[in-house]
């Protein structure tokens, strides 16, 4: 069993670097942070590009799976196509289907229920869709941790995420403002198990990476409850969304 790969360790360090950079910008360069994460700015546009990349990746994977001489389950093959469609739809939602690019008006029926008066559906229930990313991350971390415990390199012919990939995704839900215990703190459950698992495997590099990860989480938790000191900042979730999509693209490349 392989606990980690060199490429994924570099991926983990990249995520740590980007996350710390966002935090430092938030704390010490508030105006720049607000500018980067505002509507139609670099973070939102990059997020849309990353979503399109994921969509194209799964579409190409679908065609490769259909032509592959290997026996691949039909549900898995068409699952790739469904993922491609889903990521394309999310990319369109991210840029409000080009509303500001093409100067499109929001229909009256949508404007009356859309919190930001935009040509999209995810702002109809913003709280639900904002937490959807956190819930997806928790499910991914729990399932990936279970697969790692099984000590198998692949499941259904797909390479299982290693510990660096799991830790990288586990960072995402903590990139938010909260002053009390929230549902996504359940993510600690598989992480504590992985921590013990790593010591049992007598791996020195992984506990070190875990130490960096736990310090990072504590830094996030200690920093973001002070968001009320920066009332002008309204787009803290944009950074978390970008980090999540960056990890997805890197995971596609690693696979």
N, C-alpha and C positions, 0 to 999 in steps of 0.2 A: 504494500500500500504506500502511496505517495502522499505525504501530508501537505507538501507545498512544492511549488515550482518557482524557479528563479524569476520568470517573467511576471508571475502574480505577486511576488514580493516587491518588485519594482512598481507594479500597479498599486499596491497598498501604500507604499511610501509616497507615490504621486497624489493619492487621495488625501493622505495626511497633510501634505504640503498645501494642497488647494484649500482644504478645510481651514487650516490655521491661517492661511492668507485671507480668507473671507472674514474670519473672526477678528483678525487684526485690523482689517479695513473697517469693519463695523464699529470697533472700539475707538480707533484713533483717526480715521478718515471718513467720518459719517457722510459728508456730502458726496464724496466719490463713490462710496458704497451705494448710496441712494440713487445716484446717477446710473451706475452699472446695472442695478436691478430694477429700474423703472420700466414701464411699458415701452415696447418697441425699441429697447436698447440692447446692448451686446449680449447680456446673459439670456434674455428671452429669445433673441434670434439664434444664438448658439444652441439653445435647448431645442428649437425647432429643427435645426440642422442635424443634431444628434438623433432626434426622433426619426427623421427621414433616413438617416444612415441605418438605424436599426430596421426600419421597414424594408429597405433595399437588401440588407443582409439576409433577413428571413425569406424574402422573395427569391433571392438567388439560391439560398439553401433549399427551398422548396423544389426548384427546378433540378438542382443537383440530386436531391433525394429521389425524385421521380426517375432519373436516368441511372441511378446507382445500381451496380450489379448486386449489391448486398440486399438481403431481404429486410426491408424496413416496413414497420407497421403502417397501414394506410392512415390511421388516426394521427400518427406522429407526423407523417408527411403533410397532411392537410392542416395539421395544427400549426405548422410553419407558415402556411399561407394565411391562416387566420391571424397569427401574430403580426404578419406583414400588414394586413388590412387594419388591425387595431392600432399599430404604431403610426400608420399613415393618417388615420382619423384623429389621433391625439396630436399629431404635428399640425394638422389643420386647425384644431381647437386652440392650440398654443398661440397661433398668430391670428386668431379670430377669422380664419378662412380668408386672409388677405384683406380684411375690411379696411384697414388704414392704408394699405398699399394701393388698393384700387378705389379708395374713397367710397365705400359702400355704406348705405344707410341700414340701420337696424330696424327690421320689421316691427310694427306696433305691438303685435301679439308677443314678440320676444322681448321687446324693450320693457314691457310692463312687469315681467317676472325676472329679468336679468339684472343682477345687482350692479353690474358695471356698464349696463347699456351697450353691450357688445354683441357681435354676431357669432355667438357660440352658445353651447349648452352647459358647459361645466360651471359657469357662474350663476346658473339658476339655483343650484344648491352648493354654494362654495365650501361650506364647512365639510360636507360629505366628500367632495372631490379632493379637498386639501388633505384630508386624513387618509384617503385611498392609497396614496404613495406610502405612508407609514405602515398601513396594514399589509400592503404587498411586500414590503421589506421584512416585516416580522415573519410572515409566512415563508418567505425565501430563506431566512436565517434558520428557522426551526427545521424546515425540510432538509436544508443543506447540512446542518449539524447532525441530523439523524443519519444522513448518507455517509458522513465522515466517520461516525461511530461504527458503521458497518464494515469499515476498512476495505471497501471496494473502490477501484479506480473509476469504474463506469457503471451507469444505470441505463438500461435500454439503449446501449451503444453510445450514450452521451457522457462525456467526461464530467465527473462530479466536481463541484466547486471545492477548492482547497481552503485551508484555514485563513489564508491572507484575503481571499475573495470574500469569505464570510464576514471577516472583521471589517472589510471595506464597506460592505453594504450595511452592516450593523451601525455604522456611524450616522447614517442618513437621518433616522428619526429624531436624533438628539439635536439636529440643526433646527431648532425652533425655540419659541419662548414659552416657558412653563415654570410656574412657581410651586407646583404641587405634583404629587404622584399621578402619572397618566398611564393609559393602557399600554403604550409602547414600551414602558419600562419592563414589561414581561420579557423583553428581548434579552435581559440579563440571565434568564433561566438557562437557555442553551449555551450562553457564553461562559457561565461558571462551569458547566459540564465540560466544555471544550478546554478550559483552563486546566482542570484536573486531568483530562484525557492526555493533554500534551506532556504533562509531567510524568505520567505513567509510561509514555512512549520515549521518555528521556531525551526529548528534543530541546536544545538550548536556544536556538534561534527563535522559535515560536513563542515561548514565554516572554522573551524580550520584546517581541512585536506586540504581544498582549499588554505588556506594561505601558508601551507607547500608546496603545489604543485606549486603555483605561484612563491614563492621564489626559488624553484628548477629550474623552467623554466628560470627565470632571471639569475640564476647562470650559467646555460647552455649557454644562449645567450651571457653572458658577457665573458665566458671562451673560447668558441670555435672560435670566430673571431681571436684569437691569435694563431691559429694553425700554421700560417706561421712561427712562432718563433721556431717550432719544425719540420724542413724539413724532418727529418728521419722517421716521423710517416706517414704511408700510409694506415693504416687499421682501421681508426676511425669508419667506418661503421660496422665493425665486432661486436663491443660492442653493437651498436644499434640493430643489427640483433639478437644477443643473448638475449638481453632484451625482444624483441618482442616475441621470441619463448618461453622464460621462462614464460611470461605472458599467452601465449596460453595454455601451459601445466597446469598452475595453474588454468586457467579458466575452463579447462576440469575437473579438480579435484573438483572445486567449484560447477560445474553443477551436 
